[in-house]
């Protein structure tokens, strides 16, 4: 790999990380997990302007988190439809060790989104918190089970407000800690 290739890869990784450092973009990814929606539809669902939705959707496409999943004709124009497919997006293959400043932005966005979701809950919470020591095999199994649960939630997500479907939150963060 040439230096130019490494620089381009670093830029893509930074763009990807920065895209995830905004609570509205986190909401958009969740919204677009179960449906292909246009910027206007995203704007209506999130109660934001269409211009704001378009701006953030373009940033997510550029960062590799969304695909343009088609178009639809609307009042003589054409609207792009966007979609998030967990585990299959170009950004999913990008791994970047963030700077402290980048990580802080990511953390603030996730804290804000978790707070919003918790305040909108309708029933009790199932939560699990553990800072423990595990054998490597047990740690690998736990990560795999959470990954399977995550893929189940993403693969079976329905469009917003689908009849009979429940609006739910699934958030999991697993990581190894310093000794």
N, C-alpha and C positions, 0 to 999 in steps of 0.2 A: 504494500500500500504506500503510495506516495504521500508526501507531506500535505499536498492539496487535498487528497482523499481523506486524510485524518482530520484536517481542518473542516471539511464539509460535513464529515460525520459528527464532529463535536458541535457544529452549528445546528445540525438536525436534532441532536440530543438536547441541547439547550432550548431550542424552540419547543420541543416536545415537553420538557419539564415546565417551561413557562406557561404553556397552554393549560397545564393542570393546576396552575397556581392562581386560579380564579374561581370563586364559588359558583358563578353563573355558568361557567363552562362545565363544571362538574354536574350541575343540574341538567344541562343540555345532553351530556353523554348518557345520563340515566334515562332521560326522556326518549332519546333516539335509540335506546337498546331494543325496545319493543315495537318500534314503528319507523317507517320512512316518512319524514315530515319536511315540509318546506319552511323557509324562514318565517313566513307569515303565520303558519300553524304553530311553530315554536314560540313566536312572539305572543300569540294569543294564549297559549298554555301557560307561559311563564309571566304573563302580564308585563311585557316590555315592548319597546317599539320594534317595528320590523327592521329598521336600520341597525339598531343595536343587535338584534338577533343575527342579521346577516354578517355583521362585523365579526362577532364571536364564532359563528359557524365557519367563516372563511379561515379564521385563525386555527380552528380545530382541524380543518381539512389540511392546511399547510403543515401542521404539526404531525399529521399522519394518524389522527384519532377518528376521523370520519371519512366516509366515502360519499361521493355523489352517486346516489342510488337510482337516479332516473330524473325524469322531468314530467311536468303536467302542464297543460294549457290552462291559463287563467285569464279571463277577460282580455283576450287578444295577445297576451304575453305568454312567456314560458317561465315556470318556476322550477328551480332545482329542488330535488328531494334529497335529504341526507339520512345517513344511517350509521350507527355504531355497531360493530360485531365484535364482541369480546374475544380476545385471544387471536384475532385474525387481522388486526389493523397493523399497518407499517410501524406505528409507534410502539406496539407491543413487543417488537423485536429489538427496540432500542434500549440499551441500558447505559445510564450515565451516572457517574458519581457526582452529585450536586455540590456546589460550593455551599458554605454555611448560609450565605444570603439567599441563594436559590431555594435551599431546603426550608428556610424560615418562611418564604413566600408560600411555598407548597403547604407547609404546616398551617399557616394562618387561614388559607383557603379551605382546607379540610376541616379545621376547627369550626369555622363559620358555617360550613355546610352541615356538619354533624349537629351543631346547635339548632339550626333551622329545622332539621328533620326531627330532632327530639322534641322540639316545641310543637310540632305538628302531629305528634303521635296520637293515636286514638285509644290504644289499649296499653296493657303492660309491656314491659321490655324484657326480652331475654338478653342478658349480657353475660359475657365471660371475660374475666381479666386474670391473667396469670403472668408473673415474672418468676419463672422456675428454671430448674436445671433438668434437661432431658437427655436420654441416650440418643445418639445420632439417628438410630433407626426409628425411634418413637417420634422424633422431631420431623423426620422425612414423611412419616405416615400422617402426622397432624397436618403438615403443609399440603399433602396430596388430598386429604379429605376436605379441607377448606377450599382448595382449588376446584374440586368436583362440585361442591355446593355452590360456589360462585358461578361455574359454568352452567349448572342447572338453572339458577336464577336468571342468568343472562339469556340462555337459549330459550327459555319458556316465557320470557317477558311479553306482555300484551301491550297493544297501543293504549295510550292514556284513556281512562274512563271506560274501558271495555266492560260491557255488561257481565256481571257475575265475578269480575276480577277484583281483588283487594289491592289497594295501594300499600306497598310495604317498603321497608328499608333493609338493605343488606350491606353492611360495611365490615370488612375484615382487614386487619393489618397485622402481618406476622413478620417478625424480624429477629435475627440473632443479636444478642447484646455483647458488649465488651466484657471480657473476663474481669 
